[in-house]
Amino acid sequence: MSASQRSDDDAATPQPLSQQVAVRRAKLAKLRAAGAPLYGPPFRRTHTAASVVEDFSTLEGQEVAVVGRLMTFRRHGRIGFADLWDASGRIQLYLREDRLGPDFATFFELDRGDIVGVKGTVTRTRRGEISVEVGVYTPLVKALQPPPEKWHGLKEVELRYRRRYVDLLANPDVRRRFALRSAIIGAVREFFVAEGFLEVETPVLHPVAGGANARPFVTHHNALDMDLYLRIAPELYLKRLLVGGLERVFEIGKNFRNEGISPRHNPEHTALEAYLAFGDWQDMMDLTERCVAYVAQRCLGSRVVEYAGRRLDLTPPWPRLSMLDAIHRYAGIDLRSTRDPREAREAARRAGIETPQGTTFGELVAEIFEARVEPELWGPVFITHYPVEVSPLARSRPDDPAFTERFEPYLGTMEIGNGFSELNDPDEQRRRFEAQAARRARGDEEAHPYDADFLLALEYGMPPAGGLGIGIDRLVMVLTGVPSIRDVILFPLLRPEEPG
């Protein structure tokens, strides 16, 4: 076809974006003048692109109606082809001038990215490709912005996140990943419902930002003239439900933490939290490994996945290793027979970790673990027995009150969850809150706030319980094999675009 017959962004020498948009707007005006039903009522389709291909044996020779976005054009004299994409996939359109008449040439004035409805006959071309031979087509939406790089996808990573709608248009793999994310969340829900847990919803606006150690986002309610916090975790509300007699509860929802952004952190993220009355941390570890294995099998067809080029076998049971044993194994530092902060500080110093004076033994242990051990934990593995100073809501070990019945599961060097035997002694919880308040007074903005209403709830009597949180975004990262949390969040938080 001649250059004048080609779509504006098909030209051998690409025009500047402003020129391409101007050409497309001129075509929009022409279509409107011709009475095309642009931006109007929906086109009633009978089949998706995928169903035409899958059901070809029964559809051959029949008329179907398909709708989608034009991707490519190929014109050869009096016949032509185009690729039409919808959410299910691709179908080839076959066009003949002797059937379409003047509408044949008009079709090739459309542009990549335009949405059209097509009625035609299911056929197979001489080259064997299943196609829809176009009988009539209807332009439905004019794309005024050209798609990226002739549908080969966006290459600039930040632009892909910022304009996810274009990323989804251009990259079938991205669409499949987010479909898989939806399936993963559905499988997590399915697992807990099958285990007898009741799905509940708790507030996102909290008067006290509790349930985890993190800086919150602050907002203000005008009618009540009070500051509120976007929740950092639903934990304290879910445990109130245990007090009220709901013995197995879970919630999947958004949490918000006013923290930095990294390949593993986004200030807005999705998490599961589940609580089991009359259970403990051992029960929650069992639930965790069975849930992850179930989800992998359900969504991927295998319990063995590949992440960062390495194999992860998610089949239970997973190894369990105490924090002090992990520090000894991976960092070569043995703190198992001491509780002296001076010894721990000296060990940290030798490991190249500087800590302020007054740091407790437990805080030092946590610092050493994070710096020297976490990068070695390929997993799957449960790290257990966290120091009480960094576990304000967990029950202490009966044989060693300096540590708690707490665990975190690790996959691919990444902590994907947190769980413990819940502290249900209101007096001990009050002491823990007071200790956290002291840390806050020393400048720790992530220390847990004092929550008087939660203490009141505990005084009504909360049954012994196990609790569990799983970071859904990180779990999806592992199961989809991507390195950044922004690859599994449709619209991750980004800095505003620079003007100009």
Secondary structure, DSSP 8 states (H G I E B T S, - for coil): --GGGS-GGGSSS---HHHHHHHHHHHHHHHHHTT--TTSS----S--HHHHHHTHHHHTT-EEEEEEEEEEEEEETTEEEEEEEETTEEEEEEEEHHHHTHHHHHHTTS-TT-EEEEEEEEEE-TT--EEEEEEEEEEEE--SS--GGGGT----HHHHHHTHHHHHHH-HHHHHHHHHHHHHHHHHHHHHHHTT-EE----SEESS--SSSS---EEEETTTTEEEEE-S-SHHHHHHHHHTT--EEEEEEEEE-----BTTB-SEEEEEEEEEET--HHHHHHHHHHHHHHHHHHHHS-SEEEETTEEEE--S---EEEHHHHHHHHH----TT---HHHHHHHHHHTT----TT--HHHHHHHHIIIIIGGG--SSEEEE--BGGG-TTB-EETTEEEEESEEEEEETTEE-EEEEEB---HHHHHHHHHHHHHHHHTT-TTS----HHHHHHHHT----EEEEEEEHHHHHHHHHT-S-GGGSSSS---------
